[in-house]
C-alpha cells in the first residue's frame, strides 16, 4: 500500500488545484488498485498525516448520481490536499 500513498501524493503534488475531491483521486487510482473500495480509500487517506481533508456538505444529495456525475467529471464530498502544499502562502 506504500505505492498507493506515493501515487496519491504524486498526483496531488502535480495538481494545479490545492484540493481535489477524494473521489476524483480514487477514480484516478482505481485502475491500478481495482480491489480498493472508496470507503476504504477515504479512511486510509484520512489516517495519513501528509494529507489534509476538508469535509464539504453535499449539494442536492437526493438528485445527485455519483456514477453519472463522475463520468462527466463532477464530484461532491470531501476534498483532499497535501499538508505541504496547503501551507504555502498565496500571493
SESE-39986 format. One record per residue: residue number from 1; x, y, z of N, C-alpha, C, O in turn. Coordinates in pm, whole numbers. Each point is the difference from the previous one (the first is absolute). Last residue first. Layout:
BEGIN
(NUM, (X, Y, Z), (X, Y, Z), (X, Y, Z), (X, Y, Z))
...
***
This chain:
BEGIN
(91, (0, 3441, -288), (46, 137, -28), (-110, 81, -62), (20, 117, -31))
(90, (-1, -558, 389), (-51, 45, -131), (41, 144, -18), (-17, 82, 91))
(89, (263, -485, 213), (-75, 125, 0), (-42, 40, -143), (77, -16, -94))
(88, (-12, -488, 284), (72, 97, -81), (-81, 130, -2), (-118, -2, -35))
(87, (-14, -420, 237), (56, 100, 90), (84, 105, -75), (62, 88, 61))
(86, (-275, -471, -265), (-107, 87, 52), (54, 106, 94), (-70, 95, 34))
(85, (355, -434, -227), (-48, 92, -103), (-103, 98, 55), (-5, 116, -43))
(84, (182, -463, 324), (109, 85, -48), (-50, 109, -94), (40, 116, 11))
(83, (-342, -448, 132), (30, 90, 111), (109, 97, -45), (-11, 120, 26))
(82, (-315, -330, -388), (123, -31, 71), (23, 102, 110), (-20, 120, -19))
(81, (-477, -276, -160), (116, 75, -45), (122, -45, 79), (-10, -82, 90))
(80, (-565, -26, -199), (129, -39, 56), (110, 86, -61), (-4, 35, -118))
(79, (-578, -45, 214), (114, 38, -86), (129, -36, 73), (8, 7, 122))
(78, (-563, -189, -93), (124, 50, 58), (108, 30, -105), (8, -66, -103))
(77, (-497, 59, -102), (56, -60, 120), (132, 58, 42), (40, 107, -46))
(76, (-248, -167, -471), (-39, 67, 124), (76, -63, 115), (71, -100, -17))
(75, (0, 148, -557), (8, -77, 124), (-44, 87, 117), (30, 119, 5))
(74, (5, -170, -595), (-48, 76, 115), (-2, -88, 124), (-48, -114, -5))
(73, (148, -7, -471), (110, 73, 63), (-40, 85, 119), (76, 87, 43))
(72, (-330, -409, -329), (7, 133, -60), (109, 87, 62), (22, 114, -42))
(71, (-116, -548, 202), (32, -23, -142), (10, 132, -75), (63, 8, -106))
(70, (-204, -1, 554), (144, -28, -9), (41, -23, -145), (108, 40, -41))
(69, (-568, 10, 138), (72, 128, 10), (151, -20, -10), (69, 83, -59))
(68, (-343, -469, 59), (-29, 83, -117), (80, 129, 2), (60, 39, -101))
(67, (-31, -322, 477), (60, -62, -118), (-19, 85, -125), (93, 20, -79))
(66, (-296, 127, 494), (147, 0, 1), (62, -55, -127), (90, 62, -57))
(65, (-555, 193, 134), (35, -137, -35), (152, -5, -15), (54, 49, -99))
(64, (-449, 297, 340), (137, -22, -46), (22, -148, -28), (-27, -83, 87))
(63, (-368, 305, 108), (-2, -10, -147), (137, -31, -59), (14, -14, -122))
(62, (-92, 59, 600), (-114, -81, -45), (-5, -14, -153), (-61, -95, -50))
(61, (387, 370, 291), (31, -143, -1), (-114, -87, -51), (23, -111, -48))
(60, (120, 631, 46), (-113, -76, -56), (25, -151, -4), (-7, -60, -108))
(59, (424, 274, 253), (-100, 84, -65), (-107, -90, -61), (31, -85, -83))
(58, (313, 1, 522), (-42, -41, -134), (-106, 96, -52), (-90, 41, 74))
(57, (492, 93, 282), (-137, -55, -10), (-31, -36, -145), (52, 60, -94))
(56, (451, -81, 288), (-94, 97, -56), (-138, -63, -5), (-13, -120, -26))
(55, (538, 56, 267), (-133, -56, -24), (-92, 110, -47), (-10, 105, 63))
(54, (558, -169, -91), (-107, 93, 34), (-133, -66, -36), (-24, -35, -116))
(53, (572, -124, 216), (-131, -25, -60), (-100, 102, 54), (-7, 26, 120))
(52, (577, -147, -193), (-99, 76, 75), (-133, -15, -74), (-5, 3, -123))
(51, (508, -296, 150), (-118, 51, -69), (-89, 78, 95), (-11, -32, 118))
(50, (409, -201, 15), (46, 84, -112), (-115, 68, -74), (20, 93, -78))
(49, (-59, -421, 451), (22, 140, 39), (50, 91, -112), (6, 122, 19))
(48, (-338, -570, -20), (137, 37, -37), (23, 148, 29), (-73, 84, -51))
(47, (-353, -311, 106), (95, -43, 103), (143, 41, -30), (86, -9, 88))
(46, (-458, 89, -386), (-23, 76, 122), (102, -34, 109), (28, 82, 87))
(45, (-33, -326, -494), (50, 135, -23), (-16, 87, 125), (85, 84, 29))
(44, (-265, -521, -22), (147, -5, -6), (58, 140, -15), (97, 35, 67))
(43, (-565, -84, -91), (47, -25, 137), (153, 1, 5), (59, 57, 92))
(42, (-266, -30, -515), (-17, 124, 75), (53, -15, 143), (66, 90, 51))
(41, (-67, -476, -319), (98, 97, -48), (-10, 131, 79), (101, 55, 44))
(40, (-424, -389, 38), (131, -42, 51), (109, 101, -39), (85, 35, 81))
(39, (-521, 25, -258), (4, 26, 145), (134, -36, 65), (48, 70, 89))
(38, (-107, -163, -568), (10, 140, 39), (2, 23, 152), (87, 73, 47))
(37, (107, -532, -249), (-131, 66, 0), (15, 142, 55), (90, 29, 79))
(36, (259, -400, -322), (-16, 102, 103), (-132, 74, -15), (-24, 67, -100))
(35, (213, -405, -202), (-60, -60, 120), (-35, 102, 107), (-75, -30, 93))
(34, (310, 133, -510), (-142, -29, -23), (-71, -60, 122), (-123, 6, 9))
(33, (558, 282, -137), (-38, -68, 125), (-148, -37, -7), (-81, 55, 74))
(32, (281, 166, -436), (120, -67, 48), (-26, -81, 127), (77, -90, 33))
(31, (-418, 353, -238), (46, -91, -106), (124, -80, 43), (24, -109, -50))
(30, (-212, 453, 332), (-76, -125, 0), (46, -99, -107), (-9, -121, 19))
(29, (153, 596, 72), (85, -111, 46), (-68, -136, -12), (68, -102, 7))
(28, (-289, 514, -125), (127, 2, -74), (87, -121, 35), (75, -50, -84))
(27, (-480, 122, 322), (-28, -40, -138), (129, -7, -82), (17, -91, -81))
(26, (18, 262, 518), (-27, -143, 2), (-29, -53, -142), (52, -105, -38))
(25, (-7, 567, 95), (129, -65, 18), (-16, -151, -3), (79, -70, -63))
(24, (-469, 318, 57), (70, 19, -127), (138, -66, 5), (42, -63, -96))
(23, (-299, 76, 491), (-55, -97, -96), (67, 12, -137), (18, -101, -68))
(22, (81, 411, 410), (63, -130, 28), (-48, -103, -102), (78, -85, -44))
(21, (-50, 601, -86), (-94, -92, 64), (69, -135, 22), (67, -51, -89))
(20, (251, 464, 87), (-76, -80, -95), (-108, -76, 75), (18, -31, 118))
(19, (333, 495, -41), (-82, -110, 49), (-76, -66, -113), (-49, 67, -91))
(18, (364, 280, 2), (47, -40, 132), (-75, -121, 54), (57, -84, 70))
(17, (26, 178, -604), (-89, 37, 110), (58, -47, 132), (66, -104, 6))
(16, (161, -10, -401), (2, 147, 13), (-88, 47, 116), (33, 98, 67))
(15, (230, -582, -99), (-128, 64, -28), (10, 151, 21), (61, 45, 97))
(14, (284, -374, 4), (2, 50, -137), (-126, 78, -36), (-2, 73, -100))
(13, (52, -285, 526), (112, 93, -13), (4, 65, -138), (39, 116, -14))
(12, (-355, -461, 111), (-35, 126, 67), (110, 105, -13), (-28, 119, -10))
(11, (109, -552, -163), (-111, 62, -74), (-34, 136, 61), (-16, 99, -72))
(10, (336, -360, 298), (51, 50, -129), (-108, 72, -79), (24, 107, -57))
(9, (-144, -328, 461), (82, 118, 28), (47, 64, -131), (-6, 121, -17))
(8, (-220, -530, -10), (-91, 106, 42), (76, 131, 21), (-44, 106, -43))
(7, (297, -489, -45), (-73, 42, -119), (-96, 114, 32), (-10, 97, -76))
(6, (238, -295, 434), (94, 73, -86), (-69, 53, -125), (22, 114, -41))
(5, (-267, -394, 330), (24, 129, 63), (93, 86, -86), (-23, 120, -15))
(4, (-50, -554, -131), (-125, 73, -7), (16, 139, 61), (-45, 99, -57))
(3, (398, -406, 90), (-7, 57, -135), (-130, 78, -19), (-3, 97, -77))
(2, (72, -332, 479), (87, 117, -6), (-6, 66, -138), (7, 122, -11))
(1, (-221, -538, 132), (-80, 120, 0), (85, 127, 0), (-53, 110, -21))
***
